[in-house]
Amino acid sequence: MNSRPVARLDNMSKRNTAGGPQRGGQAQLFVVPGEDLGESKGQDIGHGVIAIEGRLRAIKQGRLRQKGSTLSVDPTYTRYIPRPSDLVIGYIEGCTNNIWFVELGAPFNAILPMSLGPGKVEFGGTRSVMDIGDCILCRVQEVEETHSSVVTMKGLGLRKIRSGVIEEISPHLIGRLIGKGGDSLRRLKEETECRIVVADNGRMWVDGNLDGILRVRNILDELSEGSNSNSSGGEA
Amino acid sequence: MGGYGDVQMIDENGLRVDGRGPSDLREISIETGVVPVADGSCRMKWGTNEAIVAVYGPMEAHPRKIQRQDRAVLDVAYNMAPFSTTDRMRPGFNRRSREISKVTKDALESVVLLELYPRSKIRISIEIVSAEAGTRCVGLTAASVALADAGIPMTDMVVSVASGKVNDVVICDLNKEEDNYGEADLPMGILPNSGELVFLQMDGDLSQEEFNQAWQLNMDAAQAIHEKMVESLKGGDSQ
């Protein structure tokens, strides 16, 4: 038998994490699901955290964030889950006589009833107003417990998108794209002279001249790639 | 001894056929994000075993009759590639892969917070690219890393590892020869943070005392493997 490299129990362990994650001095700490985050007493539970038997535990991988008394995890990756009043960009994926079905990049398609559609539509005339494949800017009206959601196009600026391009990034990167108080998004708009609408489901509408659109696209690609090289671990 | 027990597989120094001591694991390496189109993925090499796991979802469950109004369903497919073993595996499902898919699903259901995604489905594809022994453990462990990579909420990650008995010696992490000619095999799925068990199978017989020994070997190994998993997820930016 040829001898293969062997990992012995005593040399595999490089760190001693028995005392839970060491939070001292580090502003942001990377956690993985199941990681113990200390006592739950006096702490409020934020996103990605659960309390089990008086102790807090991470349920997603991401960066730990303490804001006031709320402990939460900013996940490295999530799918979009609709929440009421989210601004979203969706594609029409089907229609009946009085309902459009809208794809939002979420687990379930949202419905857009005729009564919440753009302008006046006659019964049976849904396809003549917005056909399958059309792109719309809309707002999430309500989300049921079973995750089916209703979107609306009644509201300022909500419309069918007829010009420009749609770009997509992962929803968890939106915060980084917008920046503190919208700084980096404002800078991006000024630099590229484009009109940019960032929706909460990670899609964005970019309208402007071709040069500007291409520049926006490059910047988004950089943002996505940068986050990939950070989050995915490589050989361990 | 099942007719096989007389094969000498542990030498006078207590070392095994591949030079390991009784409680030593084979070399493990884990990599995440290996399938770019998937929501989460993981490649795990464990000795000469290799598994690739891709996780998709949560997404709408189809057909509708499999939907559950109060929780998500897991769709686990364990499959061995035809080229994964020395004699060609017939492609497609068989009894063995169905069984492993089911026990993997049951083990993962106890950690994934399914009730957060009613009516949805989370699809987990486990592909064994190279098989030696203990592929169910590799598949289950890699699946929990891939789920973490996909951002699926879980109370803990499952670590799966097997111990067994060869020549009346209880040993950890059986290789092919020990699995084929040994006397017992005890794969377990362990939650490393609480020490709870979500998966347990046994082939062959162990006495009460041997069982306890094998149990302890698995528990210790699980901690070591868990550290590898955490390391791979945290990657370069843990510091």
Interface residues (C-beta under 8 A of the other chain):
Chain A: M1 N2 S3 R4 P5 V6 A7 R8 L9 M12 S13 K14 R15 T17 F30 V32 P33 G34 E35 D36 G48 I50 I52 R57 I59 K60 Q61 G62 P75 T76 Y77 T78 R79 P107 F108 N109 E145 T146 H147 S148 H172 N228 N230 S231 S232 G233 G234 E235 A236
Chain B: V17 D18 G19 R20 G21 S23 D24 L25 R26 E27 I28 S29 I30 E31 T32 G33 D39 G40 G47 T48 G57 P58 M59 E60 Q69 V111 L113 Y117 P118 R119 S120 L147 A148 D149 A150 G151 I152 P153 M154 T155 D156 M157 E177 L191 P192 N193 D220 A221 Q223 A224 E227 K228 M229 V230 E231 S232 L233 K234 G235 G236 D237 S238
